[in-house]
Amino acid sequence: MSGAHRATRFDLPDIDTFTRPYWDAAAAGMLLLRRCGACDRAHHYPREFCPFCWSDDVGWEPASGRATLYTWSVVHRNDLPPFGERVPYVAAVVDLAEGPRMMSEVVECAEEDLRVGMGLEVAFRALGEEGAVVPVFRPVRP
């Protein structure tokens, strides 16, 4: 792209050798967690060591995809590309069924229907032609 300016995308993940399994699983519609073999606690975001006991005996495991809403904020203005095109959106913290707390976004839910403790399930958002896929959450479907 000679002479053309391409806007920086602030929603694209930084994928490296360690996190590649997480992002590949997301692209396949699966949420992964890390679980410690020493203390048996799950954690998220992915780390190469356990944040609880510092063991390096950790591995990937599929999450159930179930969560509850811990807290949220409706974002009405964001000047970073491409978030400005998405406003308003619901930035959220969810408690995964396996225990870890995760920052994400709630989709497919009207602001007035949001409730602390409401049941959520993972969904996935493709981020344009870059090919990255990120987990988001929506109300549990009946």
Protein Blocks (a to p, Z undefined) as FASTA:
>chain_A
ZZiacdddfkbccddfklmmmmmmmmnopacddddfklopacddddfbdfklopabdcdd
ddehiacdfbdcddfbdfbdfklmmpccdddddddfklpacddddehiafklgcghiacd
dddddehjnopacdddddddZZ
